[in-house]
Amino acid sequence: MVKLFKKGVFILGVIGVLLFLLWSKLLIVSLVLLIVLDTITLNKIYFFLKTNLSKIVLSVIRYVYIIILPILFAVFIRTFFFDVYYVPSSSMERTLYPGDYVLINKISYGVKLPNHLRNLPVLGTLFVSPENEFNLYTLLKSFKDFKREDIVVFKAVDNSDKFLIKRIIGVSGDTIEIKKTNVYINSKELKQKQNYTYSYIFKQKNNVTLHQNYSNKEYVAVSDKERKNYKKKIEEKTNHNYFLFPVSKQNEWTRDNYGEIVIPKKGMKIKLTEENIAFYNTCAVKFENTDLSKLKNTTYTFKNNYFFMMGDNRHNSIDSRSFGFVPESYIQGKMFGVF
């Protein structure tokens, strides 16, 4: 009865591995999965080795297998299914806080398969970073599309080893604009969430000015009498001291009055001008290996989908307003738990 059960598990496992192979096209990984499957069911490989190898060699293989298997299992799970990331900053307050850990779903929204060993979960730190950022990940078929306002983890686009967590505000093909902190997508105002947080200015006597962060939920709870003394901070062109994307708009836009700008979409064609080359050349060079400045007065077709990210703590977040568009292949997955 036990043998029959193990045989059934093996057959079901083989079907699962074949489906995985069809989806991922990863032959070596599929073979390793079959070996592991045999180990926990029929043990045919072990009996074959036992009859053909000396006891010493078999013992070495067994111990190496016992040591390596948990590592490979962790790499496999964190690459293809789920992963845990640490929240390093206050950019998502009051939704997430520094020190929180978030659990993300990788498989539903398309596994990002590392093309360089440096980007492997668990083992990546043992290897040297690739010299250029082009084509770091291969995007496997997704089962769902990322949606506007999903909270996601993505690799930083500055060629560092950091991973950031932000909210998707604009998806591929959207036109985004920010007016006095209010976000407009395709000319429609995006509904405010209760956790979106802004800086408010409170003027006291003797011209002393205080800054206080309030989420939309917290600000509603402030008494009418106190609220009269507070004014939402709106950054002016002359008083920002941070890097703004694109550089060509550094002295025209602010984080609170931004755009409008179209988020690139795979297959989208644009006629290149000096203005849109300034908008899109950074992502074209880094993620599509194309220098648009050498293609003036022609059209260009984007090769990837891109997204526009923002933190919920709007005045204390380094996001797409500073570093630009994030390619789809960099998005590791959608958050579905926090602890």
Secondary structure, 3 states (H helix, E strand, C coil): CHHHHHHHHHHHHHHHHHHHHHHHCCHHHHHHHHHHHHHHCCCHHHHHHHHHCCHHHHHHHHHHHHHHHHHHHHHHHHHHCEEEEECCCCCCCCCCCCCCEEEEECCCCCCEEECCHHHCCCCHHHCCCCCCCCCCEEECCCCCCCCCCCEEEEECCCCCCCEEEEEEEECCCCEEEEECCEEEECCEECCCCCCCEEEEEEECHHHCEEEEEEEHHHHHHCCHHHHCCEEECCCCCCCCCCCCCCHHHCCCCCCCCEEEEECCCCCCEEECCHHHHHHHHHHHHHHHCCCHHHCCCCEEECCCCEEEEECCECCCCCCHHHHCCEEHHHEEEEEEEEC
